[in-house]
């Protein structure tokens, strides 16, 4: 591909302009099997050359290791990048394999200080609540996040996997720049309520797993058989057993469209997500994750693919036929609480 940069989009009404596609960095140090630090560093640099400026991490990714890994890249390009990180998934001291959700003000303050230190920055550009603890009023949590903005530790606020009601309640406390939720050809539950609320409030949508955690690229067909034992996807119902076999068959329309354009399955899956900005009339900035420079080039090229009305109609039924939930426990997703 050429070195022409991708288009831009704005994070919320008052947020920064970023590349219309971001980069999910979790897999560079966590969740998806063996990592390659050298290739990941090359991927970060290549992404920036292509106009990808939103880089997504979280304190929970590798227990802070992902933030530490990204820090030198951010330091070298501080004025060119928008740093997004998250809080809320805490590690119980008695069991480091577990995660508990914490949205209480003391924890938020503890988490932001730890992230600032690991990232080695004075301020976080976009600070997300990673998951929602329904036992803490959202007004209380977002109120504390708003204090961080006033104190200069955070520039803009985001929420992840919140319902439309929760988003509206948060917006009443402080402007929300972005909502991050899973959105792809396989996962479209947010279109019922969250997307209309975001459009109404002027909030950008940042879809994570726009490639269905790699399943939509055809790179694996059954997590149990194709992925290493430490791969997070082996815990997700739609990628194992009979569900995986049924879902692999759903890729045929994607393959048909990909062949018509002469591109990969993943590029069509990403183009579909990118095109939702027109379909739903709001900024949509997907953050596909990769740790390979060649793959980030392929992903960025998807911003230039336009699907026809007929192609969109061909892809439309896929999500309704997917077997298995996107998480084993859906209570911590917006769909589990709508």
Secondary structure, DSSP 8 states (H G I E B T S, - for coil): -------EEESTTTS-EEESB-EE-GGGTSSBSS--HHHHHHHHHHHHHTT--EEE--TTTTTTHHHHHHHHHHHHTTTT-EEEEEE-EE--TT-TT--EE---HHHHHHHHHHHHHHHT-S-EEEEEE-S--TTS-HHHHHHHHHHHHHTTSEEEEEEES--HHHHHHHHHHS-EEEEEEE-SSS--GGGTTHHHHHHHHT-EEEEE-TTGGGGGGTS-S-HHHHS-TTBGGGGSGGGSHHHHHHHHHTTHHHHHHHHHHTS-HHHHHHHHHHHHHHHHTS-B-B--B-S-HHHHHHHHHGGG----HHHHHHHHTTGGG--S-SSS-GGGSSTTT-
